């Protein structure tokens, strides 16, 4: 899944582990979501695609696909910076909500994730994205210490 200041992208599930093939499929879904958001909100600029450097994200085949699909509308992000990644804040909140629900099997887990994702407030997405500059300043002040424990209490 992805986040914009306008809300979350569609949630995409893959069978098994994320690999190059499933990641390429995910990229196509993300591009479609980004194009739909651009139309829905009459955005003049393209949305920017951001990802970390997980293995399936940075192999040559994935990088080639990203270049073809997103062109100039992408930025790279260090692999070990979850405190500064807006989607990681979303996942932390989703995990908190998921911990409050009964999940006895994979189907219940999937259904709970879909429900939590669908109910995630657009206003909270805007707030998470809007606070990015503040997170950078806090990170600098804290000399790179882990921020999630500090920041998660805000949501």
Secondary structure, DSSP 8 states (H G I E B T S, - for coil): --EETTEE------SSS--HHHHHHHHHHHHHHHHHHHHHTT-SS---EEE---HHHHSHHHHHHHHHHHTTSEEE--TT-GGG-HHHHHHHHHHHHHHTS---SHHHHHHHHHHHHHHS-HHHHHHHHHTHHHHHHHHHHTTT---HHHHHTT-
